[in-house]
Structure formats: C-alpha cells, structure tokens
C-alpha cells in the first residue's frame, strides 16, 4: 500500500518571519488526521507571499516530492500581496474551478465577505492543488465542503487510495456498475 504524501503550504510573510505560530497549517493537518484513516505523510512548508516562491514550492511538492494533493492556506484575498491563486494557475496544467465555486458558496453561508475570496484549484500532472482560506474556522468549512470529491479525483489521476473515517467525512465514489 502506498502512503499518500500530502503537501500543506502556509503562505504568509508573518509566518515565514516567525512572528506568529502557524495555526492555519496545523489546522489543515489536524483536519486531515480526522478525515483520513489510510496512512499519509504531511509535507509541510511555511513560505512568504511571493509568487515565484509559491510556484517553486508547488512544483517541488508535485514534481519532486510526489504529493498527490497539495493544500495551501493564505494569500487568496484581494490584498496586493495575495498571489496564491496566480501562482497556482501558473503551475497547473488544468484548472478545476468547481472547487473555488463551492468553497465561496459554502463560506457565504457564514460571512458576506466570502465573495472577496479567490480560492481556486487545479491539476499539475498527478497532483491536485487546492487553495484554502487562511482562518482555521474557514479552512474547516471549506474542506468539509470540497473534501468528499478529493479522494475520487485522486483515484481518477491514479494516485493513492485515500480511505476516510465516514463518521467524520464521507467521500463520494461512484458505485461500480
């Protein structure tokens, strides 16, 4: 059985400078630990809001470290330094706009400013890259919305089989005919 490698990237100048504790990246790891029953290995990095650095990190996690999934947190708002979606689009071969649409729709149930969010997702060869917001509460809300589709997406890319605790999150996989 292949152990899934999952990249977690926190994009923040403050985090990379060590000014505060990275609660967002840790929230992603905690959530994935609750979702997944299959073995997985986090590949974790905290990097600055610089498009070239984000692009290089996403490429490294996909191409060199073999992550089947990379989730980012931060850098998805309208501020001038928020360039995570641009970096994601630059490294992906195909975009998956449904992820961003669903995350915004879910977030709108909680805050009217969700329309300011620019989360996106895309495919780089055998890697699904998903941009998440920066706040732990929003991360969980967005992951709860989109994660049911992620194991099947990775199946379709012939990645590792992600098993989930269905009492926590129920992945959707079509029944065999």
C-alpha positions, -999 to +999 in steps of 0.1 A: +000+000+000+013+034-010+015+060+017-001+092+004+020+123+005+000+155+011+016+189+009+005+217+033+017+251+024+011+282+046+016+314+026+023+343+049+051+368+054+044+369+091+046+331+094+078+328+074+093+355+096+085+335+127+064+363+141+034+341+150+025+305+153+012+289+121-023+278+133-036+276+097-012+249+085-017+230+118-055+232+113-052+216+079-031+187+093-055+182+122-085+181+099-068+157+075-059+135+105-096+134+114-107+127+079-082+100+068-079+065+081-053+055+055-017+063+061-005+096+049+026+118+053+025+156+055+050+176+035+048+209+053+062+243+044+057+279+055+066+304+028+063+341+021+037+358-001+059+358-032+046+344-064+079+329-075+084+312-041+049+298-041+053+285-077+086+268-069+071+252-037+041+239-055+063+225-083+087+209-058+058+192-039+042+179-071+072+170-092+099+161-067+082+151-035+054+132-052+024+147-033-009+136-047-026+165-030-013+200-021-034+223+000-024+259+005-036+284+031-034+321+028-028+346+000-063+342-015-078+376-007-078+409-026-047+425-010-018+433-033+004+406-016-023+379-021-009+360-051-015+323-042-042+318-069-020+334-096+009+310-085-015+280-086-028+289-121+008+294-133+019+259-123-013+239-131-019+223-165-057+222-160-079+243-136-107+228-115-130+259-110-157+239-092-136+238-060-134+276-057-170+280-066-181+255-039-158+270-012-171+305-019-207+293-018-201+275+015-184+305+030-212+328+020-234+309+045-212+324+072-198+357+060-208+381+033-172+389+025-167+354+011-171+370-023-137+386-018-120+352-017-102+339-047-096+303-039-090+280-068-078+245-076-060+228-104-041+198-116-004+196-122+003+162-137-007+137-109-012+164-082-044+182-072-036+216-058-063+233-037-062+269-023-079+273+011-086+305+031-063+315+060-086+313+090-088+278+107-127+280+110-129+289+073-104+261+064-126+235+081-158+248+065-142+248+030-125+214+035-158+199+048-174+211+015-149+200-010-131+170+005-158+145-004-147+149-040-110+148-034-104+110-029-123+102-062-103+130-080-071+114-068-084+079-079-091+093-114-054+105-115-043+070-105-030+083-071-030+065-038-064+053-024-075+077+004-096+060+030-117+082+052-135+079+086-170+081+072-183+092+106-163+124+100-164+128+062-179+106+036-161+106+003-181+102-029-170+074-052-194+062-079-207+027-074-193+001-099-219-010-125 
